[in-house]
Amino acid sequence: MRICFIEDTPLRGGTQIWVAEATKNFISKGHEVNIVAPAGSYVSETCVEFGATAYTYDWDDIVKNPSAYQKTWTEAFKNSDMTVCTVHPPRGGFHCSVFAAKCIKEGNLDTIHIPKTGSIVPWYEGRFYVPDDSINHKVICITDYTRNYLVEEYKIPADIIDLVYQGTEVDRFSSTPETVAEAKKRYPTPENAYPVLASIGMFEDRKGQIVLLQAMKKLIDSGRLPNVHAVLVGEGPDEEMLKAVVQVYGLENNVSFFPFTKEPNYVFDSIDILTLPSLYKEGLPNVILEAMSMGLPVVSSRMAGVPEVVIEGETGYMTDIGNVEEFADAIEKLSADKDLMKQMGVNARKMMKEKFDKKHQFDAFLDYFESILK
């Protein structure tokens, strides 16, 4: 098969890492992979290293002058059986899925257009998922919540939407005495720190790190968890703001910042609880699947596909979006019972091994692609 990924972002978040891993896996199994992505982006550069062919464009200029890049996109699609297009936010009237459909239609191509989504954003439009009924098209959802939402809210026919979980590398995300020792070197925390939390992801508004910091301040000021410590790992536009908030709140001894890493397993080996205080635009974040594979419980905002893996009282706790008090209470409740915390971690890893092992899920995607080609 000839598979084309469209990633209209220069970032390197969980979705982009998955695309790179999928590219490597698909090529290793004899399939061709093309990439349509901004020049210099994480996806375009990493996937080329794995043997993909990249068709790149200027991320800023395409918004102002899309016609200048239509030939490049059409050429990529002409050499592909299908396009798999992550549904990203629209940019100044430009949307990658809509533009891809235009290229396929005007190029008179048989290429199947497949918008792929896990996030639900209310201000997105239905045409991002079904941009043109006159071309061959399908939709992939990576959570059941998303699939149901598209059917119920956007009235997209259920028979063109399929659910395929992305999964995670369960074998890779396994703890050993050696990795624990290395984790303590890479991510040191105060000796008396407990519980040690982590928030891993882009430092931007939607990830809600501010909620975690506010929850920690409540736990510390009230004396409920005076030694709670958070490890914040990532990069992004809000980094300086978050560091300033830490100073204003007086949390310098309770929060540590670390840069983006391609080896988050060492983060997981150094903490007790993964937190996901996101405020919007989440599907089923890879970081949750990875942490659960490492046997960690999760405290998360209740949104999108998260309840499909964070089972209340079994693999973690969920809170209402942006509710600082609930988030603080969940952290306190979980850390108060170490036996329960350990059992939740066992439950989490068992779920990942049985339902979300990526080595099976990559095959599930390939099986799906083969089925729609037939």
HELIX and SHEET records of a PDB file:
HELIX    1   1 GLY A   14  SER A   28  1                                  15    
HELIX    2   2 TYR A   42  GLU A   49  1                                   8    
HELIX    3   3 ASP A   61  LYS A   64  1                                   4    
HELIX    4   4 PRO A   66  TYR A   69  5                                   4    
HELIX    5   5 GLN A   70  LYS A   78  1                                   9    
HELIX    6   6 CYS A   96  GLU A  106  1                                  11    
HELIX    7   7 GLY A  126  PHE A  128  5                                   3    
HELIX    8   8 ASP A  144  GLU A  153  1                                  10    
HELIX    9   9 ALA A  158  ILE A  160  5                                   3    
HELIX   10  10 PRO A  177  ARG A  186  1                                  10    
HELIX   11  11 ASP A  205  LYS A  207  5                                   3    
HELIX   12  12 GLN A  209  ASP A  221  1                                  13    
HELIX   13  13 GLU A  239  TYR A  249  1                                  11    
HELIX   14  14 ASN A  265  PHE A  268  1                                   4    
HELIX   15  15 ASN A  286  SER A  293  1                                   8    
HELIX   16  16 VAL A  306  GLU A  308  5                                   3    
HELIX   17  17 VAL A  324  SER A  335  1                                  12    
HELIX   18  18 LYS A  338  LYS A  355  1                                  18    
HELIX   19  19 LYS A  358  LEU A  373  1                                  16    
SHEET    1   A 7 THR A  53  TYR A  57  0                                        
SHEET    2   A 7 GLU A  32  PRO A  38  1                                        
SHEET    3   A 7 ARG A   2  ILE A   6  1                                        
SHEET    4   A 7 MET A  82  THR A  86  1                                        
SHEET    5   A 7 ILE A 112  THR A 117  1                                        
SHEET    6   A 7 VAL A 139  CYS A 141  1                                        
SHEET    7   A 7 ILE A 161  LEU A 163  1                                        
SHEET    1   B 6 VAL A 255  PHE A 258  0                                        
SHEET    2   B 6 HIS A 229  VAL A 233  1                                        
SHEET    3   B 6 VAL A 196  ILE A 200  1                                        
SHEET    4   B 6 ILE A 273  LEU A 276  1                                        
SHEET    5   B 6 VAL A 298  SER A 301  1                                        
SHEET    6   B 6 GLY A 316  THR A 319  1                                        
END                                                                             
